[in-house]
Amino acid sequence: MQESCPSIKNILLLDSEGKRVAVKYYSDDWPTNSAKEAFEKAVFIKTQKTNARTEAEIAMFENNIVVYKFVQDLHFFVTGGEDENELILASVLQGFFDAVGILLRSNVEKKEALENLDLILLCLDEIIDGGIILEMDANVIAGKVASHSIDSGAPLSEQTISQALATAREHLARSLLK
C-alpha cells in the first residue's frame, strides 16, 4: 500500500440557489465547465435539505466524499476522493469557513462575499495548491491574505511567490539603475 498526501478535488462556495460564488477545481474528474456546473448543481440539490449550519456534514456523492457547511445564504463544500480522511477534509472546510468569516468580519453573506471575492480567491490559493493542502489554520490563512499587499521588508520565507517575485524584480531594477 502506497502512502500519499491527502488531496482535495475541489472547493466550492455556492449561494442559496446553488449558483457559483467562488469555486476551484484541482482534479480532472470534471474536464469541462458544463461537467463542473452539473456536479455543483447535483451536490447542491443533494445537500440543500440538510441542516449543516452548526456543524459540518459529510456525504458520499459520485464516489467522492463531500464535506459541507452552510451560513446565511452561502454554502461551503470541500470534495475529496472516496479514500480520503473525512477529518482532514472537515479541517480544510473549517479552515476555509473560519478564514472567510475573519476576512469578511463575521458578515458572511453572499453580497459581502461578492464584494470581497478577491480575498476569498486568495484564501483558496493559500489553503490549497494543485489539490495539496498547504494550510488549515484560519488565522494564518486570513493573515496571509490580509497582508497580501507587497511588503518588501518581510523575509522572503514569509512572502507569497508573487510577493517574492515582485520584491526580487524591485531589487533587480534598483541594481540596474545604479
Secondary structure, 3 states (H helix, E strand, C coil): CCCCCCECCEEEEEECCCCEEEEEECCCCCCCHHHHHHHHHHHHHHHCCCCCCCCCEEEEECCEEEEEEEECCEEEEEEEECCCCHHHHHHHHHHHHHHHHHHCCCCCCHHHHHHCHHHHHHHHHHHEECCEECCCCHHHHHHHHHCCCCCCCCCHHHCCHHHHHHHHHHHHHHHHHC
